[in-house]
Amino acid sequence: MPEITTLFRHCPSCGRRFEIRIVGKKLIDEKVETDVRPSAYPPYSPYYNEVVEGVPVTVDIREFQYSYRCKHCGHQWSEVHTQRTEA
């Protein structure tokens, strides 16, 4: 990881709001899913009954494991974050 990002969050160990540094980022899982989303809906009418076809949308799902370190007490922990991108 070329750059180290500093955040201001609470440490789960000491509970103080100090500088939390991201010390690592690792890709855990990567998936590609295809969702079918409805296209434009017809205007509502009790006499208007039409089947609406869906539009396929590709969604890239990536799970990252971030490693953090508290600048105050030195506690290290990791969290998993999910990133969804529609293509």
C-alpha atoms as one frame of an Amber mdcrd trajectory, in Angstrom:
protein
   0.000   0.000   0.000   1.869   3.102  -1.186   0.157   5.711   0.968  -0.850
   5.570   4.616  -4.226   7.138   5.310  -4.953   8.738   8.675  -8.502   8.807
  10.029 -10.025  10.213  13.197 -12.091   7.444  14.801 -12.542   5.797  18.171
 -10.176   2.975  19.064 -12.026  -0.196  20.182  -9.354  -0.865  22.822  -8.753
   2.457  24.589 -11.917   4.220  23.361 -10.112   7.485  22.727 -10.614   9.489
  19.583  -7.094   9.582  18.262  -5.475   9.223  14.907  -6.171   5.801  13.442
  -3.841   4.754  10.651  -4.658   2.295   7.892  -1.638  -0.002   7.833  -2.898
  -2.577   5.335  -5.536  -3.277   2.709  -6.060  -6.772   1.320  -8.567  -7.995
  -1.277 -10.471 -10.942   0.221 -13.175 -11.754  -2.327 -14.233 -10.516  -5.740
 -17.542 -11.424  -7.395 -19.458 -10.318 -10.473 -23.245 -10.568 -10.301 -25.923
  -9.744 -12.840 -29.142  -8.218 -11.545 -32.256  -7.706 -13.615 -33.807  -4.344
 -12.899 -37.110  -3.197 -14.343 -37.008  -0.616 -17.086 -39.268   2.440 -17.185
 -42.632   1.751 -15.593 -45.821   2.490 -17.548 -48.145   5.123 -16.074 -50.565
   3.745 -13.490 -54.014   2.935 -14.793 -56.432   0.240 -13.636 -57.064  -0.674
 -17.286 -53.424  -0.670 -18.363 -51.751  -4.052 -17.879 -48.367  -4.497 -19.542
 -45.449  -6.780 -18.793 -42.291  -4.757 -18.237 -39.038  -6.401 -19.263 -35.973
  -6.079 -17.100 -32.629  -4.550 -17.969 -29.544  -6.591 -16.945 -27.081  -4.694
 -14.759 -23.603  -6.034 -13.936 -22.475  -5.443 -10.350 -18.845  -5.885  -9.256
 -18.605  -6.785  -5.561 -15.235  -6.598  -3.805 -14.528  -7.299  -0.154 -11.444
  -5.700   1.400  -9.870  -6.309   4.782  -8.468  -3.085   6.226  -5.911  -3.222
   9.050  -5.857  -0.271  11.470  -3.522   0.858  14.256  -4.278   3.360  17.032
  -1.604   6.027  17.370  -2.310   6.426  21.097  -2.218   2.864  22.486  -0.832
   0.913  19.498  -3.812  -1.470  19.337  -4.211  -3.154  15.928  -7.439  -4.553
  14.484  -9.007  -5.306  11.124 -12.408  -4.710   9.530 -14.042  -6.029   6.355
 -15.595  -3.486   3.969 -17.651  -4.258   0.868 -17.428  -2.136  -2.265 -20.209
  -2.429  -4.902 -19.745  -0.947  -8.367 -22.379  -1.030 -11.100 -21.063  -1.297
 -14.633
